[in-house]
Amino acid sequence: MTMCGIVGYIGSKPAAPLLLEGLAKLEYRGYDSAGIATLSGDEIVIIKKKGKLEVLEAELKNTRLSSSIGIGHTRWATHGKPSDENAHPHYDCEGNFAVVHNGIIENYQELKKELIAEGHRFHSETDTEVIVHLVEKYYQGDLLATVEKVVELIDGAYAMVVLAKNEPERLVCARKDSPLVVGLGENENFLASDIPAILKHTRRVFLLEDGEVAAVTKDRVEVFKDGKKVDKEVFEVTWDAEAAEKGGYPHFMLKEIFEQPRALRATLKGRLDNGSVVLDELGCLDRINEYHKVYFVACGTAYHAGLVGKSVVENLARVPAEADIASEFRYREPLIDDRTLVVVISQSGETADTLAAMREAQAKGAPVIAITNVVGSSVSREADAVIYTWAGPEIAVASTKAYLTQLAAVYLFGLFLAQERGMLTGEQVAVVSRALRELPDQVEKVLEQADKVKKLACEWAKRENAFFIGRGLDWAVSLEGALKLKEISYIHAEAYAAGELKHGTLALITDGVPVVALATQNTVFDKTVSNIKEVKARGAHVTGVVFEGVDLGDTVDELITIPKTTPLLAPILSVVPLQLLAYYAAVARGSDVDKPRNLAKSVTVE
């Protein structure tokens, strides 16, 4: 699901400056193009440009727009590369309608095919454009009724606003699984995907709920659901502008941690169908079931996702797999050829070492699959196939929701590989698919323990050293937990495969040293408990992370539970309390959480 920015205005003031002002307040969400549509006289004027808002503003200086109704958009590319043509708003064949949209229309390809067969002319590569052509097809003089019809035909997530040449006195909007805010003013009303865009002009707002459609004029807003009028409760926004950008959260990192259920749903949406995995993205790869080895190559947090990917591929698809740090992989003459499949993972798609590793692999004949969050990035352009994570822009330097969606992507890939190779029965694939579908709701349950983790973190904040231990997949999660703590709280932290403790690490365990022990893997559970006892006997203060219903008794000092799932999927749940632990410890120590020292969001140098 995209995190694009939407703004709509209807009133008595010039719309264009207000739309630009609102879009500027949404720049923090990330975008690659921007545009506005206004109704000037009897013509809809659309101006949209690839690049930052300054490019759009420069274009607008050459255009006189006096309209008092309009819609605007900043786009984070999903379907189609960043370009003028793919930027929003989109229009129909005759220029009678314009639409802006956030989200993903899952059935756009079949709808587009039908519309083209009927004579509709498309101007972009986007999924969004089908919406405006459907409006054109079904419009019979009532825009509200038309939008109600259109939303019955589309599958997926959307927040949309439609402008019609023949209805200059109103905008019509709809929402499903993507936020849309209505702001109420005096003789003017506003629409936005997020509150900061309109906070300067009104603090009286309400949120559209899933399935609701609204008709907005300058004097009133009418909301309908299933054809029936809905009364909305208006609330007064008390946040300041900076807090509003963060949705009321004190930091972007915490906001992004709590966005993880939504981001997971976006990553999984359309890729699990009737108990099977659908990854059309990989259809361009020949012999997907014949590769004899898989390499996961990445840096930092993405490398930790690759470690999980290694276990998933070996466990499900029974293909030998390796996880390698990109900066090491590219310089050690890896043994790869055209029967090796390389999976590179990068949130930004611009990580220098990962790009170089990908090119090295391709030079040796290996096909490359990219797992990335950014459409149009270097990795996405150069890879042979791409699995997008749809996490939306991640503002905080320390990755959280991007990591969780990378995990979801490697699970989808591993399950797809197993499915194509015939290594799992249809029922076995269906079992894992059902468990994947449950994960977003289960992450929400883990987040309900935030206050408990916060209390624990306040104690950790007083320490200068900490340890994370686990076996198997728990060890991979331990590495990510330690990295998060180091990145933002500056507490020195080490992660160890729990069986390695006896090989020297125990010398560092002294009275009061905090240890997180993950114990979610059934096959090594008893061994892990023995390792926990080893550190406990040496005075460590131990926090256990286990499935609900598991009681470690006095073996641990604190217990954090996660909802039950198949142990293979545990990393998506068990890492969440570790993210919260790092965040709250950093806050308690007064760290700059969103911008930790010496770190950058996208590492574009070696």
N, C-alpha and C positions, 0 to 999 in steps of 0.2 A: 504494500500500500504506500502510496506516495505521501510525502509531507509537503506538497505544494501549498502556495498561498492563494487564497481567494478573497476578493473584496468586491462588494456591490454597493451602489449608492442610488437613491432616488430622493429628490427634494427640490429645492429652488436654487441651490448654489451650482456653480460650474462643477461638473462631475470629475473631469480629468485630473485636476490638481488633487482632489480628495482621494481618488483612486491611487495615484502615484504615492501620495503620503501614506496611505494604508499599506501599500505593497512594501514601502521602505521599512515599515515597522515589522514586516514579516521576513526580512532578509535573513534573520538569524536562523531560519528554518532550512536555508540552503536552496539554491536554484541555479538553473543554467540558461534561462530565457524568461522574458516577461512581455506582457501585452495588455492592452485595454480595448474595449469596444464601447462606443457611445452612440446614442441615437441623435444624429444631427439632422433636423428637418425630417425628411422622409427617407433617410438613408442611414444604415448602420455602418459606422466607420470603425474599422479594426486596424490597429497599429501594433505590431508585435515584432520583437527583435531577439535574436540570440545574444547572450551575454548579460551583463549587469544592467541595473536600472538606469545608469547614466546613459547607456546606449539608447534605451527607449526614450529617455527624457530629451536627448539630443534630436531624435527623430520628431518628437512632438513639437519642438520649437518651430518647426516648419509647417505646422498644421494648426489651423484655428478651429478649436472645438468649444462650442458654447452650450453643449447639451447639459441637462441636469439629471440625466439618468445614464448609468453605465456599469460595466463589470470589468474587473481586472484580475490578473493572474501572474504568479511567479511559478515556473515549472521546474520540477526536479524530474529529469527524463526517466521514463520507464519504457514505453513502447515507441521506438524511434529515437534516433540520435538527437542531441541538441541542435536545433536549426531554427531559422525564421519560420519555415513551413510547419514544423511540429510544435511551435510555441502556441499557447492559448491566447485569446479566445479562438474558437473554430466556428466556421460559418457553413451554411447549407449551399445548395447549388445556385440559388437566386439571390442570396444576400438578404433574406428576410428574417433570419434568426442568427443569434450568436450564443455560444455556450462556453462556460469555464467549468472545469471538473477536476476534483481530486479523487484518487482511488484507482481501481483497476476493473475494467469491464471484461469479465472472463469469457463471455461468449461473443466477443466483438468480431471474431473472424467469420463465423457463420452469418452473423447479421450483416457484416460488410459485403460478403459474397452475394447475399440476397438483394441488398440495396443496389449494388453495382449492376446486377442482372436487370433491375428495374429502371436503370438509366441514371442513377445518382453518380455524380462525379466527385471523387475524393481528392483532397489536396495535401494530405499528410499521411504519415505512417502510424498515427496514434490510434489507440483504442477509443479515445474520447470522441473522435469525429463521428462515430456511428450515432451518438446521441443526437446531434443536431440534424442529421439526415433523417432520423426517425421522427423528430419533431416536425420536420418539413413534410414527411410522408403522411402523418396522421392529423396535422393541424386543420381544423374546420372552423376557425374563428374564436376558439377558447383555449388560450395557452395553458391555463391551469388543468383543464380536462386532458389536454394533449400530454402534458408532463406526467400526469397520473397514469395515462396509458403507456407511455414510454417506460416508466420504471417497472411496469409489469413484465416488460419484454427483456430487460437486461438483467444479467446475473453478475454478481460481484459487489464491489464496494464503491460508493460514490457520495460526494457532496457536490452538487451542481447548481448553477444559477443560469437561467435562460432569459435572454433579451429578445423581444419580438418587435419588428418594425411596425406592425399593425396594432400593437398594444403599447403605446408610448407612456401609459400611466402606471405601468406595473412591471415588476420583475417576478419570476416564479422560480422557486428553489426546491430542492429535495435532498434528503440525506439518508444514507444507510452505511453504517460501519466507518464513516469518516466525518469528523466534526464540522458543524456549521452553526455559527452564532448569529443571532438577530439582535441588532442594536436599535433602540427606540429613541428618536429625537423629537424636536418640535418642528412640525411640517417637513420632516425628513426622516428617513429610516436607512439603516445600514445592514449589510451582510458581510460576514468574514469567516474565514476558517479558524481564526483564533482572536482572542479578545484584544491583544495589543494594537491590532489594525484600526480599531474604532474607539479606543479608550480616550483619546483626546476630545472626542465629540460627544460621547455619551457613556454613562456608567450603568444605564438601565438596559439589561440584556436578558435574553433567555436562549436556551439551547434547543435546537431541533433534535428530536429523538428519531431512532431508526423507523423508517416507514412513513415519516411525516413529509407532507408537501405544503409549501406556504406561498401565498400570493402577497406581495409586498408593494404597497403604494406609499406615497409620501405621508399620508394621513393615518394609515392603519395597516396591520398585518393580520391576515387570516390563515390559520393553520388547520390542515385536514389530515386525517388518517383513515384509510379504508372508506373514503367518501364522507366521513362524518367530521364535523367541526370539533376542534380540540381547543380547550382553554389552557393557556400557558401561564405558568407562574413566573413573573418578572423578578429578577434579583438585582441588587445594587452591588457593583464591583467595588471592593474596598482596597484592592492591591494597587501599588504604584506601578508605573510603566515597566520598570525592570523586572519586578516580580511577575507581571502579567506575561512577559515573554517566556518566562519559565513556568507558566501555568499555575502560578501560586507557590511553586516549589522554591526553596532557597537556592538551589543550584541546578544547572542543566543535568549533571550526572544523576542526581536523585530522580529528576523528571524522567530521564531515559531509562533508569532502572524500572520505574513504574510503568513505562510504556512497553515493556517487554512482552506482556501477554498480547497486546495489539500487534506488535511487530511479528511475533511468532505466527499469529493467525494469518497475517499477510503473506509470510513466506510459505506457509502450508497450503494456502487457498488455491484451489484449482489443480493441485498436484497430487491429491489423494482422491481417488474416484472408485467407489464400489469395491473397496478392499484392495485396490492395486495402486501402483505409483505411476503417475503420468509426468514424464519429463520430456516433452516435445523438443526442448532445447537441445537434447542430445541426439536428435534424429539425424543430424548432419554427420555424425561419426559412424564410419564403417566398422564392422567387426567389434561392436561394443562388448560382445560376450567372448571375445577371443584373446584379449590382452592377458599376458601372463604375470604382470606385476603392475602395481599402482604406487605412485609416489605422491605424497602430499607435501607441498613446498610452500613455506610462508615465513613470516617474521612475527615475533612478539606474541600477542594474544592470538592472532590468526594461526600461528604455529601450534598453539595449544589446541585449537580446534582441529588442526591436522592430526595431532596425536590421537584425539578421539576418533577421527576418520579412519586412521590406521586400524584400530580395534574393530570398528564397525564393518569395514570392508572384509577383514579377515574372518570375523565372526559370521557375518551374513552371507557374503558372496564366496567365501573360501578362496580368495585370491591373496597371495602374498602382498603385503603393503608396507611401505616405509613412510615415516614423517621426517622431514629434513628442514633445517633452518636454511632459508634461501641464500644467505651470505656464505654458508659453508658448501651448500650443494653446487653452486656455480663454479667453485674453485677446486673441486676435488675429483674432476673427471668421472662423474657418476656413470654407472654401467646401465645405460638406457639405450633403447633402439625403437624401431617402429612398432614393436609389440609391447611397449611400455606405455602406460597411460599416466600422464602427469596432471595433477590437480593443484593449481595455484590458488591461494586464498589471500585476498586483500580487500579491506573495507573500502579504501579510496580508489583502488585500481591503479594507483600511481606509485606504489612503493618501489623504490629504485632496485633494491636487491631482488625482489620478487620478479620484477620485469626482466631483469638480466637473467635470472634463473629460467624463466619461461623461454626466453630467446635461445638460451643454451640448449634446452630440451628440444625445441623445435629444430635447431640446427642438426641435432643428432637423429632427427626423424620421428621423434615422439609426438603424438597429438596431445594438445593441452586443453583441459577444461578449466575455466576460470570461475571461481566463486567470489563474487564482488557485489558491492552495494551501489556502485555508481555506473549508470548507463553512459556510454560514450567515453569512459575512461580508457587509458592506454591498454590496460590488461584486457578489458572487454573487447576492444577493437582488434587486438592481435591474437587472442586465443581462438582455437578452433571451435569451441562451443562455450557458452556462458550460462551459469545458473545464477540468476540475480537473487539477492536476499530480501529486497524490499523492506529493509529496516527503516527507511527514511533517513534524512540527515541526522548525523550524530555530532553534537556540538562539543560536548566534553571531550577532553583529550583522552582520558582513560575509557577504553571501549567497554560497553556493557551490552546494549541491545544489538549492536553489530555482531558481537561474539555469539550471543545466543542464537541469532538467525544464521550465522555461519554453521553452528552445530546442527541446526535444523536442516540446512542444505546438505551437510555431509551425511546425515541420516537418510535423507531422501535419495542421495546418490548411491549410498551403500545398499539400500533396500532395492532401488531400481536395478543395480548391477546383479544382485542376487536373483531378482525376478527374471531378468533377461537371460541369465545363465542357467536358470532352472534349478538353482540350489535350494530354494524354498518352495514348499507347496503353496497353492493359492490361499489355503486357510492360514498358513504361517505368515504369509505376507499381510493378509487381512488383520491378523492379531497385532502385528507391529503397527500397521496403519491406524488401527483404532486407538492404540496407545499414543501415537503421535498426535492424533486429533484432540486427545484429552489434555495435552501438555499446557496449552495456554491457560485453561481454567485452573490447572494445578499450580502454575507459577503464581497466579493471583492468590492462591491459598498460602503459598510460601511468603508472599509479600505481607500478608496479614500479621506475620511475626516480626515486623520491622521494629516495633517498640522493644521487644525482648532482645533483639540483636543490638539495638542502640545502647541499652543498658550494659551489655557485655562489652561493647566497643569502648565505652567510657573507661573501663578498667584497662583494656588493652592499650589505650592511648598513653598510659603512664609507663609503658614498657618500651624498651629499645630493641628487643629481639623477640622473634616469634617463629613458630614452626607449623607446617602443614604436612600431614602424613596421610597416606592411603595406598591402596594396592590396585593395580589394573587401571580401570577408568577413573577410580578415585584418585590415583596418583596424578593423572592428567589434569583433573580439576584442582588438585592441590597446587600444581604449578601456577594455574591461573589465579587462585586465591592469594598466593604469596606475591605474585606480580602486582595485583591490584593494591595490596597493602603497601608494598614498596613504592609504587608509582605516586600515590597521592598522600599517604600519611608520613612517608619517609621512615617508617619503622623497618629495621632490617628484618627480612623474613626469608626463610628457607623452606623449600618443599622437598620431601623425600619419599621415595617408594618405601613404605613402612618396613619392609623386610631388610632394608639397608641400614636401619638404625644401629644394629649390633656391630656394623662395620665401621665404627668410629664416631658416628653422629651423637651417640648417647653421651659422649664426653661434654657436649654443650648443653645438656638438659640439667638445669639446676632448679632450686626452689623457686616456685612462682613463675617460671617461664611459661608463657601461654602457648598451647598447642591446640590446633584444630585437627581432629581425627575423623576422616570420612570413612564410613563403613556401610556401603550400600551394595557391595558385590558379594552375592551369596556364596560363590565358590571359594572365596578367601576370607569370609567373615570371621571365622574362628581364629585364623592367623592374625587378622587385623586386631582383634580383641586382645590377643597376646601381646602385640606390639604396643597397644594402648597401656596395658598393665606395666610394660617396661618403662615407659616415660612417667607414668603415674608413680611408680615406686621410687623415682628419682626426684620427686617433688613438683613435677609439672602441673600446671592448672589446665585441665583438659576439657575441651568442648567437643562433644561428639555430634556428628551429623549422620542421621540414620532414617530409615523409612518409619512411618507411623506404625505404632504397635510394637516396635523393637525397644526393649528396655535394657540399657547397659548398667543399670543399678549404680553402685558406688564406684564403678570403673571409671566414670567421668564426673566432672564437677558441674558441667552444664550440658543440656541436651537440646539440640535443634532437630525437629523432625520435618520430613518432606513427604508429600502424598505418595502412596504406593504406585509404582509403575514397574515395567520390566527393567531389571538392573541395567540393561544396555542403554536405556534412555535416561538413567539417573543424572548424568552430568548437566542436563538442561535445568534440572531442579536444584541440585546440590550446590551449584555455583552461585545461586541467587543470594543465599544468606552470606556468602563470602564477599560478594559485591557490597552488600549493606554493611558488613563489618568494616571493610576498608573505608567506605564512605563516612560512616559515623566516627570512626577513629580519627580520620583526617580532620573532620569538623571539630572534634574535641581538642585536637592539637593546633587548631588555628591555621591549617593549611589552605592554600588557594586551590580548592578542589577541582574546579573546571580547567585550570591552567597550571598544572604542577610544574615545578622548576625544571628547566633544561630539557623539556619534552615538547614535541610537536605532534599535531594530529596526523599528518601525512608525511612520512619520511621519504623525501625525494632525492636524497643524496646517499652515497654509500657510507 
